Amino acid sequence: MGEKMATRVTFVSCVKTKSATPELAEYLYISPWFRMAREWARRNSERWFILSAEYGIIEPSKLIAPYERTLNASSVEDRYNWSQRVIEQIVEWDLRGQWAYVLAGESYRRFLIETLGQRFDRVRVPMEGLMMGQQLSWMKNELGG
């Protein structure tokens, strides 16, 4: 990508609730969880990306169409294959830095953590182990609301 290395990069998983029409990726996902995760990523990192079950890693400014694919219902093999595609993108885009934050469930992050650990000094999954309601509360608190 030819851009300077970001110190902090956040990866946010896609969500089921989407706009009905093509949108910039950062606005396609319309759930309260995603909106708060997007705001957290904007405040806490220089760059952020969306982990999309359909497209792999996508930049927030990319125009994309709605889709129905999710990794949560996928087989372990399908999730592994998806993660290999994402790892290729991470390497191709030369994503690295001091901190990688991952706002994503186990299905999305499981096979990515090792690669992120090789490319970033520290990898943090701030909401690891929290149920959905707890995640919403954590983000609301982090965002000062």
N, CA, C and O atoms as a GROMACS GRO file, in nm:
protein
  580
    1MET      N    1   0.081  -0.119   0.000
    1MET     CA    2   0.000   0.000   0.000
    1MET      C    3   0.086   0.126   0.000
    1MET      O    4   0.038   0.234  -0.034
    2GLY      N    5   0.211   0.113   0.038
    2GLY     CA    6   0.302   0.225   0.031
    2GLY      C    7   0.280   0.333   0.136
    2GLY      O    8   0.339   0.441   0.125
    3GLU      N    9   0.198   0.307   0.237
    3GLU     CA   10   0.173   0.406   0.341
    3GLU      C   11   0.266   0.380   0.457
    3GLU      O   12   0.319   0.270   0.472
    4LYS      N   13   0.286   0.482   0.541
    4LYS     CA   14   0.374   0.462   0.655
    4LYS      C   15   0.312   0.361   0.752
    4LYS      O   16   0.190   0.349   0.763
    5MET      N   17   0.401   0.290   0.820
    5MET     CA   18   0.354   0.188   0.912
    5MET      C   19   0.276   0.251   1.026
    5MET      O   20   0.318   0.350   1.086
    6ALA      N   21   0.162   0.194   1.055
    6ALA     CA   22   0.080   0.243   1.166
    6ALA      C   23   0.130   0.181   1.296
    6ALA      O   24   0.170   0.065   1.299
    7THR      N   25   0.128   0.259   1.402
    7THR     CA   26   0.168   0.209   1.533
    7THR      C   27   0.061   0.115   1.586
    7THR      O   28   0.092   0.009   1.641
    8ARG      N   29  -0.066   0.154   1.570
    8ARG     CA   30  -0.179   0.076   1.622
    8ARG      C   31  -0.278   0.050   1.509
    8ARG      O   32  -0.322   0.142   1.439
    9VAL      N   33  -0.313  -0.078   1.492
    9VAL     CA   34  -0.408  -0.119   1.389
    9VAL      C   35  -0.517  -0.201   1.458
    9VAL      O   36  -0.488  -0.290   1.538
   10THR      N   37  -0.643  -0.171   1.426
   10THR     CA   38  -0.755  -0.246   1.483
   10THR      C   39  -0.825  -0.323   1.372
   10THR      O   40  -0.846  -0.272   1.262
   11PHE      N   41  -0.862  -0.447   1.403
   11PHE     CA   42  -0.937  -0.534   1.313
   11PHE      C   43  -1.073  -0.559   1.377
   11PHE      O   44  -1.081  -0.611   1.488
   12VAL      N   45  -1.180  -0.522   1.305
   12VAL     CA   46  -1.316  -0.532   1.356
   12VAL      C   47  -1.393  -0.631   1.269
   12VAL      O   48  -1.392  -0.620   1.146
   13SER      N   49  -1.458  -0.728   1.332
   13SER     CA   50  -1.533  -0.825   1.253
   13SER      C   51  -1.660  -0.765   1.197
   13SER      O   52  -1.719  -0.673   1.253
   14CYS      N   53  -1.700  -0.820   1.084
   14CYS     CA   54  -1.827  -0.783   1.025
   14CYS      C   55  -1.940  -0.835   1.114
   14CYS      O   56  -1.917  -0.914   1.206
   15VAL      N   57  -2.061  -0.790   1.086
   15VAL     CA   58  -2.179  -0.834   1.161
   15VAL      C   59  -2.291  -0.868   1.064
   15VAL      O   60  -2.284  -0.832   0.946
   16LYS      N   61  -2.391  -0.936   1.112
   16LYS     CA   62  -2.502  -0.979   1.028
   16LYS      C   63  -2.588  -0.862   0.979
   16LYS      O   64  -2.629  -0.860   0.863
   17THR      N   65  -2.614  -0.765   1.066
   17THR     CA   66  -2.706  -0.656   1.031
   17THR      C   67  -2.636  -0.556   0.938
   17THR      O   68  -2.540  -0.490   0.976
   18LYS      N   69  -2.689  -0.548   0.816
   18LYS     CA   70  -2.627  -0.464   0.713
   18LYS      C   71  -2.732  -0.376   0.646
   18LYS      O   72  -2.852  -0.403   0.650
   19SER      N   73  -2.682  -0.272   0.584
   19SER     CA   74  -2.766  -0.189   0.499
   19SER      C   75  -2.816  -0.274   0.382
   19SER      O   76  -2.752  -0.373   0.346
   20ALA      N   77  -2.927  -0.237   0.323
   20ALA     CA   78  -2.982  -0.314   0.211
   20ALA      C   79  -2.917  -0.278   0.078
   20ALA      O   80  -2.938  -0.346  -0.022
   21THR      N   81  -2.839  -0.170   0.076
   21THR     CA   82  -2.779  -0.123  -0.048
   21THR      C   83  -2.627  -0.115  -0.033
   21THR      O   84  -2.577  -0.110   0.080
   22PRO      N   85  -2.552  -0.113  -0.144
   22PRO     CA   86  -2.407  -0.099  -0.135
   22PRO      C   87  -2.370   0.030  -0.060
   22PRO      O   88  -2.433   0.134  -0.078
   23GLU      N   89  -2.267   0.020   0.023
   23GLU     CA   90  -2.221   0.133   0.105
   23GLU      C   91  -2.070   0.124   0.119
   23GLU      O   92  -2.010   0.022   0.088
   24LEU      N   93  -2.010   0.232   0.166
   24LEU     CA   94  -1.872   0.222   0.210
   24LEU      C   95  -1.872   0.121   0.324
   24LEU      O   96  -1.964   0.119   0.406
   25ALA      N   97  -1.770   0.037   0.330
   25ALA     CA   98  -1.769  -0.073   0.427
   25ALA      C   99  -1.794  -0.026   0.569
   25ALA      O  100  -1.865  -0.093   0.645
   26GLU      N  101  -1.738   0.089   0.607
   26GLU     CA  102  -1.755   0.135   0.746
   26GLU      C  103  -1.901   0.170   0.778
   26GLU      O  104  -1.938   0.179   0.895
   27TYR      N  105  -1.984   0.189   0.676
   27TYR     CA  106  -2.126   0.222   0.698
   27TYR      C  107  -2.221   0.109   0.655
   27TYR      O  108  -2.342   0.119   0.677
   28LEU      N  109  -2.168   0.002   0.595
   28LEU     CA  110  -2.253  -0.110   0.553
   28LEU      C  111  -2.312  -0.183   0.673
   28LEU      O  112  -2.429  -0.222   0.672
   29TYR      N  113  -2.230  -0.201   0.776
   29TYR     CA  114  -2.270  -0.275   0.895
   29TYR      C  115  -2.337  -0.179   0.991
   29TYR      O  116  -2.276  -0.079   1.030
   30ILE      N  117  -2.461  -0.208   1.031
   30ILE     CA  118  -2.540  -0.106   1.101
   30ILE      C  119  -2.584  -0.147   1.241
   30ILE      O  120  -2.668  -0.079   1.300
   31SER      N  121  -2.529  -0.254   1.295
   31SER     CA  122  -2.568  -0.294   1.431
   31SER      C  123  -2.506  -0.198   1.533
   31SER      O  124  -2.403  -0.137   1.506
   32PRO      N  125  -2.569  -0.186   1.650
   32PRO     CA  126  -2.509  -0.104   1.757
   32PRO      C  127  -2.368  -0.151   1.793
   32PRO      O  128  -2.280  -0.069   1.818
   33TRP      N  129  -2.345  -0.284   1.796
   33TRP     CA  130  -2.212  -0.337   1.828
   33TRP      C  131  -2.109  -0.284   1.729
   33TRP      O  132  -2.003  -0.234   1.768
   34PHE      N  133  -2.141  -0.295   1.599
   34PHE     CA  134  -2.044  -0.252   1.498
   34PHE      C  135  -2.021  -0.101   1.505
   34PHE      O  136  -1.907  -0.056   1.494
   35ARG      N  137  -2.126  -0.025   1.523
   35ARG     CA  138  -2.109   0.121   1.530
   35ARG      C  139  -2.016   0.160   1.644
   35ARG      O  140  -1.931   0.248   1.628
   36MET      N  141  -2.030   0.095   1.759
   36MET     CA  142  -1.941   0.125   1.872
   36MET      C  143  -1.800   0.074   1.846
   36MET      O  144  -1.702   0.141   1.880
   37ALA      N  145  -1.788  -0.044   1.786
   37ALA     CA  146  -1.655  -0.099   1.754
   37ALA      C  147  -1.583  -0.008   1.654
   37ALA      O  148  -1.463   0.015   1.666
   38ARG      N  149  -1.657   0.043   1.556
   38ARG     CA  150  -1.600   0.135   1.458
   38ARG      C  151  -1.547   0.260   1.528
   38ARG      O  152  -1.436   0.304   1.499
   39GLU      N  153  -1.624   0.316   1.618
   39GLU     CA  154  -1.582   0.436   1.689
   39GLU      C  155  -1.462   0.406   1.778
   39GLU      O  156  -1.369   0.488   1.786
   40TRP      N  157  -1.462   0.291   1.844
   40TRP     CA  158  -1.347   0.253   1.928
   40TRP      C  159  -1.221   0.244   1.842
   40TRP      O  160  -1.115   0.294   1.880
   41ALA      N  161  -1.233   0.179   1.725
   41ALA     CA  162  -1.119   0.163   1.633
   41ALA      C  163  -1.068   0.299   1.587
   41ALA      O  164  -0.947   0.322   1.583
   42ARG      N  165  -1.158   0.389   1.553
   42ARG     CA  166  -1.117   0.524   1.508
   42ARG      C  167  -1.040   0.598   1.617
   42ARG      O  168  -0.943   0.668   1.588
   43ARG      N  169  -1.084   0.583   1.741
   43ARG     CA  170  -1.021   0.655   1.853
   43ARG      C  171  -0.890   0.594   1.900
   43ARG      O  172  -0.804   0.665   1.952
   44ASN      N  173  -0.874   0.464   1.881
   44ASN     CA  174  -0.762   0.393   1.942
   44ASN      C  175  -0.656   0.341   1.845
   44ASN      O  176  -0.563   0.273   1.887
   45SER      N  177  -0.668   0.372   1.718
   45SER     CA  178  -0.568   0.325   1.622
   45SER      C  179  -0.555   0.420   1.504
   45SER      O  180  -0.647   0.496   1.473
   46GLU      N  181  -0.439   0.416   1.441
   46GLU     CA  182  -0.416   0.500   1.323
   46GLU      C  183  -0.487   0.444   1.200
   46GLU      O  184  -0.532   0.519   1.114
   47ARG      N  185  -0.496   0.310   1.194
   47ARG     CA  186  -0.564   0.246   1.082
   47ARG      C  187  -0.654   0.137   1.139
   47ARG      O  188  -0.626   0.080   1.244
   48TRP      N  189  -0.762   0.110   1.067
   48TRP     CA  190  -0.846  -0.002   1.107
   48TRP      C  191  -0.904  -0.068   0.983
   48TRP      O  192  -0.918  -0.006   0.877
   49PHE      N  193  -0.937  -0.194   0.999
   49PHE     CA  194  -0.987  -0.275   0.889
   49PHE      C  195  -1.103  -0.360   0.938
   49PHE      O  196  -1.118  -0.384   1.058
   50ILE      N  197  -1.184  -0.405   0.843
   50ILE     CA  198  -1.297  -0.491   0.874
   50ILE      C  199  -1.263  -0.633   0.830
   50ILE      O  200  -1.217  -0.655   0.718
   51LEU      N  201  -1.287  -0.728   0.918
   51LEU     CA  202  -1.272  -0.870   0.885
   51LEU      C  203  -1.406  -0.916   0.831
   51LEU      O  204  -1.500  -0.940   0.907
   52SER      N  205  -1.414  -0.929   0.700
   52SER     CA  206  -1.539  -0.963   0.633
   52SER      C  207  -1.541  -1.109   0.592
   52SER      O  208  -1.448  -1.158   0.528
   53ALA      N  209  -1.648  -1.179   0.630
   53ALA     CA  210  -1.662  -1.319   0.592
   53ALA      C  211  -1.664  -1.336   0.440
   53ALA      O  212  -1.623  -1.440   0.389
   54GLU      N  213  -1.710  -1.236   0.369
   54GLU     CA  214  -1.720  -1.241   0.223
   54GLU      C  215  -1.593  -1.195   0.153
   54GLU      O  216  -1.551  -1.257   0.055
   55TYR      N  217  -1.532  -1.089   0.202
   55TYR     CA  218  -1.424  -1.023   0.128
   55TYR      C  219  -1.286  -1.037   0.192
   55TYR      O  220  -1.188  -0.989   0.134
   56GLY      N  221  -1.274  -1.099   0.308
   56GLY     CA  222  -1.145  -1.102   0.378
   56GLY      C  223  -1.128  -0.972   0.455
   56GLY      O  224  -1.219  -0.928   0.524
   57ILE      N  225  -1.011  -0.911   0.442
   57ILE     CA  226  -0.992  -0.780   0.505
   57ILE      C  227  -1.037  -0.674   0.407
   57ILE      O  228  -1.003  -0.678   0.289
   58ILE      N  229  -1.115  -0.578   0.456
   58ILE     CA  230  -1.152  -0.466   0.371
   58ILE      C  231  -1.125  -0.335   0.443
   58ILE      O  232  -1.137  -0.324   0.565
   59GLU      N  233  -1.087  -0.237   0.364
   59GLU     CA  234  -1.066  -0.104   0.418
   59GLU      C  235  -1.202  -0.038   0.438
   59GLU      O  236  -1.293  -0.060   0.359
   60PRO      N  237  -1.216   0.043   0.543
   60PRO     CA  238  -1.344   0.108   0.572
   60PRO      C  239  -1.399   0.192   0.457
   60PRO      O  240  -1.520   0.207   0.443
   61SER      N  241  -1.310   0.245   0.375
   61SER     CA  242  -1.352   0.334   0.267
   61SER      C  243  -1.388   0.261   0.138
   61SER      O  244  -1.418   0.325   0.037
   62LYS      N  245  -1.384   0.128   0.138
   62LYS     CA  246  -1.415   0.051   0.017
   62LYS      C  247  -1.566   0.035   0.002
   62LYS      O  248  -1.636  -0.001   0.097
   63LEU      N  249  -1.616   0.060  -0.118
   63LEU     CA  250  -1.758   0.042  -0.149
   63LEU      C  251  -1.785  -0.106  -0.169
   63LEU      O  252  -1.723  -0.170  -0.254
   64ILE      N  253  -1.878  -0.161  -0.091
   64ILE     CA  254  -1.911  -0.304  -0.105
   64ILE      C  255  -2.062  -0.323  -0.101
   64ILE      O  256  -2.137  -0.239  -0.050
   65ALA      N  257  -2.104  -0.436  -0.155
   65ALA     CA  258  -2.246  -0.471  -0.158
   65ALA      C  259  -2.279  -0.558  -0.036
   65ALA      O  260  -2.192  -0.629   0.015
   66PRO      N  261  -2.403  -0.553   0.010
   66PRO     CA  262  -2.443  -0.640   0.122
   66PRO      C  263  -2.429  -0.787   0.083
   66PRO      O  264  -2.436  -0.822  -0.034
   67TYR      N  265  -2.410  -0.871   0.183
   67TYR     CA  266  -2.395  -1.015   0.160
   67TYR      C  267  -2.447  -1.088   0.284
   67TYR      O  268  -2.473  -1.026   0.387
   68GLU      N  269  -2.463  -1.219   0.273
   68GLU     CA  270  -2.521  -1.296   0.383
   68GLU      C  271  -2.422  -1.392   0.448
   68GLU      O  272  -2.460  -1.462   0.542
   69ARG      N  273  -2.300  -1.398   0.405
   69ARG     CA  274  -2.204  -1.496   0.457
   69ARG      C  275  -2.158  -1.460   0.599
   69ARG      O  276  -2.138  -1.343   0.631
   70THR      N  277  -2.141  -1.563   0.682
   70THR     CA  278  -2.085  -1.547   0.816
   70THR      C  279  -1.990  -1.663   0.843
   70THR      O  280  -2.008  -1.773   0.789
   71LEU      N  281  -1.890  -1.639   0.924
   71LEU     CA  282  -1.800  -1.748   0.962
   71LEU      C  283  -1.855  -1.827   1.080
   71LEU      O  284  -1.813  -1.940   1.103
   72ASN      N  285  -1.949  -1.770   1.154
   72ASN     CA  286  -1.999  -1.835   1.274
   72ASN      C  287  -2.063  -1.970   1.245
   72ASN      O  288  -2.059  -2.060   1.330
   73ALA      N  289  -2.123  -1.985   1.128
   73ALA     CA  290  -2.188  -2.110   1.092
   73ALA      C  291  -2.099  -2.196   1.001
   73ALA      O  292  -2.143  -2.302   0.954
   74SER      N  293  -1.978  -2.152   0.976
   74SER     CA  294  -1.888  -2.223   0.884
   74SER      C  295  -1.813  -2.335   0.954
   74SER      O  296  -1.796  -2.334   1.077
   75SER      N  297  -1.768  -2.430   0.876
   75SER     CA  298  -1.686  -2.539   0.931
   75SER      C  299  -1.548  -2.486   0.969
   75SER      O  300  -1.507  -2.379   0.924
   76VAL      N  301  -1.478  -2.560   1.052
   76VAL     CA  302  -1.342  -2.521   1.090
   76VAL      C  303  -1.255  -2.510   0.965
   76VAL      O  304  -1.173  -2.418   0.955
   77GLU      N  305  -1.272  -2.601   0.870
   77GLU     CA  306  -1.194  -2.596   0.746
   77GLU      C  307  -1.222  -2.467   0.669
   77GLU      O  308  -1.129  -2.403   0.620
   78ASP      N  309  -1.349  -2.430   0.657
   78ASP     CA  310  -1.384  -2.306   0.586
   78ASP      C  311  -1.326  -2.183   0.657
   78ASP      O  312  -1.279  -2.090   0.592
   79ARG      N  313  -1.331  -2.183   0.791
   79ARG     CA  314  -1.275  -2.070   0.866
   79ARG      C  315  -1.123  -2.064   0.848
   79ARG      O  316  -1.066  -1.956   0.836
   80TYR      N  317  -1.059  -2.181   0.846
   80TYR     CA  318  -0.914  -2.185   0.823
   80TYR      C  319  -0.881  -2.130   0.684
   80TYR      O  320  -0.790  -2.049   0.669
   81ASN      N  321  -0.955  -2.175   0.583
   81ASN     CA  322  -0.931  -2.127   0.446
   81ASN      C  323  -0.953  -1.977   0.436
   81ASN      O  324  -0.877  -1.907   0.369
   82TRP      N  325  -1.057  -1.927   0.501
   82TRP     CA  326  -1.082  -1.783   0.503
   82TRP      C  327  -0.964  -1.710   0.567
   82TRP      O  328  -0.918  -1.608   0.516
   83SER      N  329  -0.915  -1.764   0.678
   83SER     CA  330  -0.804  -1.698   0.748
   83SER      C  331  -0.678  -1.697   0.664
   83SER      O  332  -0.599  -1.603   0.672
   84GLN      N  333  -0.656  -1.799   0.583
   84GLN     CA  334  -0.539  -1.800   0.495
   84GLN      C  335  -0.548  -1.686   0.393
   84GLN      O  336  -0.447  -1.624   0.361
   85ARG      N  337  -0.668  -1.661   0.343
   85ARG     CA  338  -0.690  -1.548   0.251
   85ARG      C  339  -0.659  -1.416   0.322
   85ARG      O  340  -0.594  -1.328   0.265
   86VAL      N  341  -0.706  -1.402   0.445
   86VAL     CA  342  -0.682  -1.280   0.523
   86VAL      C  343  -0.532  -1.263   0.550
   86VAL      O  344  -0.480  -1.152   0.540
   87ILE      N  345  -0.464  -1.371   0.585
   87ILE     CA  346  -0.320  -1.364   0.611
   87ILE      C  347  -0.246  -1.319   0.485
   87ILE      O  348  -0.153  -1.239   0.494
   88GLU      N  349  -0.287  -1.370   0.368
   88GLU     CA  350  -0.225  -1.325   0.243
   88GLU      C  351  -0.244  -1.174   0.225
   88GLU      O  352  -0.152  -1.105   0.182
   89GLN      N  353  -0.362  -1.123   0.260
   89GLN     CA  354  -0.386  -0.979   0.249
   89GLN      C  355  -0.300  -0.902   0.349
   89GLN      O  356  -0.245  -0.797   0.314
   90ILE      N  357  -0.287  -0.951   0.472
   90ILE     CA  358  -0.205  -0.886   0.573
   90ILE      C  359  -0.061  -0.874   0.523
   90ILE      O  360   0.002  -0.769   0.538
   91VAL      N  361  -0.009  -0.981   0.464
   91VAL     CA  362   0.128  -0.981   0.412
   91VAL      C  363   0.139  -0.889   0.290
   91VAL      O  364   0.231  -0.809   0.281
   92GLU      N  365   0.044  -0.902   0.198
   92GLU     CA  366   0.046  -0.821   0.075
   92GLU      C  367   0.041  -0.672   0.108
   92GLU      O  368   0.111  -0.592   0.045
   93TRP      N  369  -0.040  -0.634   0.205
   93TRP     CA  370  -0.054  -0.493   0.242
   93TRP      C  371   0.053  -0.450   0.343
   93TRP      O  372   0.059  -0.334   0.383
   94ASP      N  373   0.138  -0.547   0.382
   94ASP     CA  374   0.246  -0.523   0.478
   94ASP      C  375   0.196  -0.457   0.606
   94ASP      O  376   0.251  -0.358   0.653
   95LEU      N  377   0.089  -0.514   0.661
   95LEU     CA  378   0.034  -0.461   0.786
   95LEU      C  379   0.119  -0.509   0.902
   95LEU      O  380   0.135  -0.629   0.923
   96ARG      N  381   0.173  -0.415   0.977
   96ARG     CA  382   0.256  -0.443   1.092
   96ARG      C  383   0.259  -0.320   1.180
   96ARG      O  384   0.214  -0.213   1.137
   97GLY      N  385   0.310  -0.332   1.301
   97GLY     CA  386   0.316  -0.217   1.390
   97GLY      C  387   0.343  -0.260   1.532
   97GLY      O  388   0.388  -0.371   1.558
   98GLN      N  389   0.315  -0.169   1.624
   98GLN     CA  390   0.338  -0.198   1.766
   98GLN      C  391   0.221  -0.274   1.826
   98GLN      O  392   0.241  -0.370   1.901
   99TRP      N  393   0.099  -0.232   1.796
   99TRP     CA  394  -0.021  -0.292   1.855
   99TRP      C  395  -0.119  -0.336   1.747
   99TRP      O  396  -0.145  -0.262   1.652
  100ALA      N  397  -0.173  -0.456   1.762
  100ALA     CA  398  -0.289  -0.500   1.684
  100ALA      C  399  -0.400  -0.526   1.785
  100ALA      O  400  -0.384  -0.603   1.879
  101TYR      N  401  -0.512  -0.460   1.765
  101TYR     CA  402  -0.631  -0.483   1.847
  101TYR      C  403  -0.729  -0.563   1.763
  101TYR      O  404  -0.749  -0.532   1.645
  102VAL      N  405  -0.790  -0.663   1.822
  102VAL     CA  406  -0.884  -0.747   1.748
  102VAL      C  407  -1.019  -0.743   1.820
  102VAL      O  408  -1.034  -0.793   1.931
  103LEU      N  409  -1.116  -0.682   1.753
  103LEU     CA  410  -1.254  -0.677   1.803
  103LEU      C  411  -1.333  -0.776   1.718
  103LEU      O  412  -1.403  -0.738   1.624
  104ALA      N  413  -1.320  -0.902   1.755
  104ALA     CA  414  -1.382  -1.008   1.676
  104ALA      C  415  -1.394  -1.133   1.761
  104ALA      O  416  -1.314  -1.156   1.852
  105GLY      N  417  -1.495  -1.212   1.732
  105GLY     CA  418  -1.515  -1.337   1.802
  105GLY      C  419  -1.416  -1.444   1.760
  105GLY      O  420  -1.338  -1.426   1.666
  106GLU      N  421  -1.420  -1.553   1.831
  106GLU     CA  422  -1.329  -1.666   1.809
  106GLU      C  423  -1.329  -1.714   1.664
  106GLU      O  424  -1.224  -1.744   1.609
  107SER      N  425  -1.447  -1.721   1.601
  107SER     CA  426  -1.456  -1.771   1.463
  107SER      C  427  -1.371  -1.688   1.367
  107SER      O  428  -1.314  -1.741   1.272
  108TYR      N  429  -1.362  -1.558   1.393
  108TYR     CA  430  -1.291  -1.468   1.304
  108TYR      C  431  -1.142  -1.456   1.338
  108TYR      O  432  -1.061  -1.431   1.250
  109ARG      N  433  -1.107  -1.473   1.464
  109ARG     CA  434  -0.968  -1.445   1.503
  109ARG      C  435  -0.880  -1.568   1.523
  109ARG      O  436  -0.758  -1.558   1.522
  110ARG      N  437  -0.941  -1.684   1.541
  110ARG     CA  438  -0.868  -1.803   1.583
  110ARG      C  439  -0.740  -1.828   1.506
  110ARG      O  440  -0.634  -1.848   1.566
  111PHE      N  441  -0.747  -1.828   1.374
  111PHE     CA  442  -0.632  -1.862   1.292
  111PHE      C  443  -0.549  -1.740   1.252
  111PHE      O  444  -0.452  -1.753   1.177
  112LEU      N  445  -0.586  -1.623   1.301
  112LEU     CA  446  -0.513  -1.500   1.266
  112LEU      C  447  -0.415  -1.455   1.373
  112LEU      O  448  -0.318  -1.386   1.343
  113ILE      N  449  -0.439  -1.494   1.498
  113ILE     CA  450  -0.362  -1.442   1.610
  113ILE      C  451  -0.212  -1.470   1.595
  113ILE      O  452  -0.130  -1.382   1.624
  114GLU      N  453  -0.176  -1.588   1.551
  114GLU     CA  454  -0.034  -1.621   1.537
  114GLU      C  455   0.035  -1.529   1.437
  114GLU      O  456   0.143  -1.476   1.466
  115THR      N  457  -0.025  -1.509   1.321
  115THR     CA  458   0.033  -1.420   1.221
  115THR      C  459   0.039  -1.277   1.272
  115THR      O  460   0.140  -1.209   1.253
  116LEU      N  461  -0.066  -1.231   1.337
  116LEU     CA  462  -0.063  -1.095   1.393
  116LEU      C  463   0.050  -1.084   1.494
  116LEU      O  464   0.117  -0.980   1.501
  117GLY      N  465   0.072  -1.188   1.574
  117GLY     CA  466   0.179  -1.187   1.672
  117GLY      C  467   0.317  -1.179   1.610
  117GLY      O  468   0.411  -1.131   1.673
  118GLN      N  469   0.329  -1.226   1.486
  118GLN     CA  470   0.457  -1.218   1.415
  118GLN      C  471   0.479  -1.080   1.353
  118GLN      O  472   0.593  -1.040   1.328
  119ARG      N  473   0.371  -1.007   1.327
  119ARG     CA  474   0.381  -0.880   1.256
  119ARG      C  475   0.362  -0.758   1.345
  119ARG      O  476   0.393  -0.645   1.305
  120PHE      N  477   0.312  -0.781   1.465
  120PHE     CA  478   0.290  -0.672   1.561
  120PHE      C  479   0.363  -0.706   1.691
  120PHE      O  480   0.373  -0.823   1.728
  121ASP      N  481   0.412  -0.604   1.759
  121ASP     CA  482   0.482  -0.626   1.886
  121ASP      C  483   0.387  -0.685   1.991
  121ASP      O  484   0.426  -0.772   2.069
  122ARG      N  485   0.263  -0.637   1.990
  122ARG     CA  486   0.164  -0.685   2.087
  122ARG      C  487   0.030  -0.702   2.017
  122ARG      O  488  -0.008  -0.622   1.931
  123VAL      N  489  -0.041  -0.807   2.056
  123VAL     CA  490  -0.176  -0.832   2.003
  123VAL      C  491  -0.269  -0.835   2.124
  123VAL      O  492  -0.244  -0.905   2.222
  124ARG      N  493  -0.377  -0.758   2.115
  124ARG     CA  494  -0.472  -0.751   2.226
  124ARG      C  495  -0.613  -0.778   2.174
  124ARG      O  496  -0.654  -0.723   2.071
  125VAL      N  497  -0.686  -0.862   2.246
  125VAL     CA  498  -0.827  -0.890   2.218
  125VAL      C  499  -0.903  -0.835   2.339
  125VAL      O  500  -0.932  -0.911   2.432
  126PRO      N  501  -0.934  -0.705   2.339
  126PRO     CA  502  -0.984  -0.641   2.460
  126PRO      C  503  -1.115  -0.696   2.516
  126PRO      O  504  -1.139  -0.685   2.636
  127MET      N  505  -1.198  -0.756   2.432
  127MET     CA  506  -1.327  -0.807   2.482
  127MET      C  507  -1.331  -0.959   2.489
  127MET      O  508  -1.438  -1.018   2.497
  128GLU      N  509  -1.214  -1.022   2.487
  128GLU     CA  510  -1.207  -1.168   2.491
  128GLU      C  511  -1.281  -1.222   2.613
  128GLU      O  512  -1.260  -1.175   2.725
  129GLY      N  513  -1.367  -1.320   2.589
  129GLY     CA  514  -1.439  -1.384   2.698
  129GLY      C  515  -1.568  -1.314   2.740
  129GLY      O  516  -1.643  -1.367   2.822
  130LEU      N  517  -1.595  -1.197   2.684
  130LEU     CA  518  -1.717  -1.124   2.721
  130LEU      C  519  -1.834  -1.168   2.633
  130LEU      O  520  -1.818  -1.188   2.513
  131MET      N  521  -1.951  -1.182   2.693
  131MET     CA  522  -2.072  -1.211   2.617
  131MET      C  523  -2.116  -1.082   2.546
  131MET      O  524  -2.065  -0.974   2.577
  132MET      N  525  -2.210  -1.094   2.452
  132MET     CA  526  -2.249  -0.978   2.370
  132MET      C  527  -2.290  -0.858   2.455
  132MET      O  528  -2.243  -0.748   2.429
  133GLY      N  529  -2.376  -0.876   2.553
  133GLY     CA  530  -2.419  -0.764   2.637
  133GLY      C  531  -2.302  -0.701   2.711
  133GLY      O  532  -2.297  -0.579   2.726
  134GLN      N  533  -2.210  -0.785   2.756
  134GLN     CA  534  -2.090  -0.733   2.824
  134GLN      C  535  -2.001  -0.656   2.728
  134GLN      O  536  -1.941  -0.556   2.766
  135GLN      N  537  -1.993  -0.702   2.604
  135GLN     CA  538  -1.914  -0.630   2.503
  135GLN      C  539  -1.974  -0.491   2.478
  135GLN      O  540  -1.901  -0.392   2.471
  136LEU      N  541  -2.105  -0.486   2.465
  136LEU     CA  542  -2.171  -0.357   2.443
  136LEU      C  543  -2.145  -0.264   2.561
  136LEU      O  544  -2.117  -0.145   2.541
  137SER      N  545  -2.154  -0.315   2.682
  137SER     CA  546  -2.128  -0.234   2.802
  137SER      C  547  -1.982  -0.188   2.805
  137SER      O  548  -1.955  -0.073   2.838
  138TRP      N  549  -1.890  -0.277   2.772
  138TRP     CA  550  -1.747  -0.243   2.772
  138TRP      C  551  -1.720  -0.130   2.673
  138TRP      O  552  -1.653  -0.032   2.707
  139MET      N  553  -1.773  -0.143   2.550
  139MET     CA  554  -1.750  -0.039   2.449
  139MET      C  555  -1.814   0.092   2.489
  139MET      O  556  -1.754   0.198   2.473
  140LYS      N  557  -1.937   0.086   2.542
  140LYS     CA  558  -2.005   0.208   2.584
  140LYS      C  559  -1.922   0.280   2.691
  140LYS      O  560  -1.908   0.402   2.687
  141ASN      N  561  -1.868   0.204   2.785
  141ASN     CA  562  -1.784   0.261   2.890
  141ASN      C  563  -1.655   0.318   2.830
  141ASN      O  564  -1.614   0.428   2.868
  142GLU      N  565  -1.591   0.247   2.740
  142GLU     CA  566  -1.468   0.292   2.676
  142GLU      C  567  -1.490   0.421   2.598
  142GLU      O  568  -1.401   0.507   2.591
  143LEU      N  569  -1.608   0.434   2.538
  143LEU     CA  570  -1.639   0.552   2.456
  143LEU      C  571  -1.693   0.668   2.540
  143LEU      O  572  -1.727   0.774   2.487
  144GLY      N  573  -1.702   0.647   2.669
  144GLY     CA  574  -1.746   0.756   2.757
  144GLY      C  575  -1.895   0.775   2.763
  144GLY      O  576  -1.942   0.882   2.801
  145GLY      N  577  -1.972   0.671   2.726
  145GLY     CA  578  -2.116   0.686   2.727
  145GLY      C  579  -2.177   0.594   2.824
  145GLY      O  580  -2.299   0.593   2.838
   0.00000   0.00000   0.00000
